[in-house]
Amino acid sequence: MGSHGVKMSKFFVNAGNIGDGAISITGEDVNHIKNVLRLKTGDKLLLCDGRGTDYEVVVEEFAHGLIRTSIVASYAGTTEPPIEVTLFQGIPKLDKMDYIVQKCVELGVGKIVPVINDRTVVRMDAGADVLKKVSRWRKIAAEAAKQCNRGIIPGVEQPQGFKEALRLAGDAEIGIILYENEKENGIRSCISGREIKKIALFIGPEGGYSENEIKNAVSSGMKTVKLGPRILRTETAGIAAISILMYEKGDAG
C-alpha cells in the first residue's frame, strides 16, 4: 500500500539506482511497467531497495531500457518479521525446492541455504548445473518477495555440505533441527521465554538425516525437535516449522 492506502505496483530496485531524490528502474521490470501495466508519466509506483526501505515515486520519463522516477516519499517497510530465520534445507528431488523457496519466502524466511546431506539423492556435482539451479531459486525468491510485499529479497546461497552448514549456523542464537526420532522437544519448548532474533532451522532431505549428522548437529549445539506425531514430507516440514516460528516469535497471529 502507498501512504494514502492506494494499491500501487511494487518493484525492487538496485540501491545503486537511488540518489538525489530520483530512482532509475532498469532490467526486466521496464518492459513489465511499460507494456503490461501500461503506466504513463505521472503515474505512481512503489519501489523498494531490498533493504527494508520503500519509496513512493512518480514516473517522470521513459528512456531506452530505463524509466526515470522522482521520489515523493520514503519510509521504513512494515512487512519484515522481527526474527531472522535462516532455512538450511536438505535438497529434495525434482522441482520441490522451487515450491519450498516460494512458500518460505512468503512466510518471512530471511535466507535459504540448500544443503547436501548424506541421504541427498539429487546430484549436485556439475558446476554449471548448480549455478543454473541456484539462479532459478533466486529468481523464484525475488518473484515471491515482490508478490507478497516483502521489504527484502531473501538470499538463496550456494549449496553447502552438512558440516559447513552447521558452521554457517553458528551465528544464530538458536539452532533447531527437525528429527523424526525426537520424542520430547517441540519448537515451542525450545524457544519459549527467550528473547531470540536469529534462528537457524534445519530440514532434512527425503530420506531424513543420518545418525552421524544428528550426532554432529547435537554436538555443535543444535536442538532436535519434532513437529507432532506425523512424519511430514520435506517440502511440508519447512513451511510448518516457519509458520510456528512466525506465530511464536514473529508477526503471524
HUMOLIN-V845745 format. One record per residue. RES is the residue in three letters. OMEGA is omega as a letter, one per 30 degrees, with the letter a starting at -180 (NA if undefined). Layout:
# HUMOLIN-V845745
((RES:OMEGA) (RES:OMEGA))
This chain:
# HUMOLIN-V845745
((MET:l) (GLY:a) (SER:a) (HIS:l) (GLY:l) (VAL:a) (LYS:l) (MET:l) (SER:a) (LYS:l) (PHE:l) (PHE:l) (VAL:l) (ASN:a) (ALA:l) (GLY:l) (ASN:a) (ILE:l) (GLY:l) (ASP:l) (GLY:a) (ALA:l) (ILE:l) (SER:l) (ILE:a) (THR:l) (GLY:a) (GLU:a) (ASP:a) (VAL:a) (ASN:a) (HIS:a) (ILE:a) (LYS:a) (ASN:l) (VAL:l) (LEU:a) (ARG:l) (LEU:a) (LYS:l) (THR:a) (GLY:l) (ASP:a) (LYS:l) (LEU:l) (LEU:l) (LEU:a) (CYS:a) (ASP:l) (GLY:l) (ARG:l) (GLY:l) (THR:l) (ASP:l) (TYR:l) (GLU:a) (VAL:l) (VAL:l) (VAL:a) (GLU:a) (GLU:l) (PHE:l) (ALA:a) (HIS:l) (GLY:a) (LEU:l) (ILE:l) (ARG:l) (THR:l) (SER:a) (ILE:l) (VAL:a) (ALA:l) (SER:a) (TYR:l) (ALA:l) (GLY:a) (THR:a) (THR:l) (GLU:a) (PRO:a) (PRO:l) (ILE:l) (GLU:a) (VAL:l) (THR:l) (LEU:l) (PHE:a) (GLN:l) (GLY:a) (ILE:a) (PRO:l) (LYS:l) (LEU:a) (ASP:l) (LYS:a) (MET:l) (ASP:a) (TYR:a) (ILE:a) (VAL:a) (GLN:a) (LYS:a) (CYS:l) (VAL:l) (GLU:a) (LEU:l) (GLY:l) (VAL:a) (GLY:a) (LYS:l) (ILE:l) (VAL:l) (PRO:a) (VAL:l) (ILE:a) (ASN:l) (ASP:a) (ARG:l) (THR:a) (VAL:l) (VAL:l) (ARG:a) (MET:a) (ASP:a) (ALA:a) (GLY:a) (ALA:a) (ASP:l) (VAL:l) (LEU:l) (LYS:a) (LYS:a) (VAL:l) (SER:l) (ARG:l) (TRP:l) (ARG:l) (LYS:l) (ILE:l) (ALA:a) (ALA:l) (GLU:a) (ALA:l) (ALA:l) (LYS:a) (GLN:a) (CYS:l) (ASN:l) (ARG:l) (GLY:l) (ILE:l) (ILE:a) (PRO:l) (GLY:l) (VAL:a) (GLU:l) (GLN:l) (PRO:a) (GLN:l) (GLY:a) (PHE:a) (LYS:l) (GLU:l) (ALA:l) (LEU:l) (ARG:a) (LEU:a) (ALA:a) (GLY:a) (ASP:l) (ALA:l) (GLU:l) (ILE:l) (GLY:a) (ILE:l) (ILE:l) (LEU:a) (TYR:a) (GLU:l) (ASN:l) (GLU:a) (LYS:a) (GLU:a) (ASN:l) (GLY:a) (ILE:a) (ARG:a) (SER:l) (CYS:a) (ILE:a) (SER:l) (GLY:a) (ARG:l) (GLU:a) (ILE:l) (LYS:a) (LYS:a) (ILE:l) (ALA:a) (LEU:a) (PHE:l) (ILE:a) (GLY:l) (PRO:a) (GLU:a) (GLY:a) (GLY:l) (TYR:l) (SER:l) (GLU:l) (ASN:l) (GLU:l) (ILE:l) (LYS:l) (ASN:a) (ALA:a) (VAL:a) (SER:l) (SER:l) (GLY:l) (MET:l) (LYS:l) (THR:l) (VAL:l) (LYS:a) (LEU:a) (GLY:a) (PRO:a) (ARG:l) (ILE:a) (LEU:l) (ARG:a) (THR:a) (GLU:l) (THR:a) (ALA:a) (GLY:l) (ILE:l) (ALA:a) (ALA:l) (ILE:l) (SER:l) (ILE:l) (LEU:l) (MET:l) (TYR:a) (GLU:a) (LYS:a) (GLY:a) (ASP:l) (ALA:l) (GLY:NA))
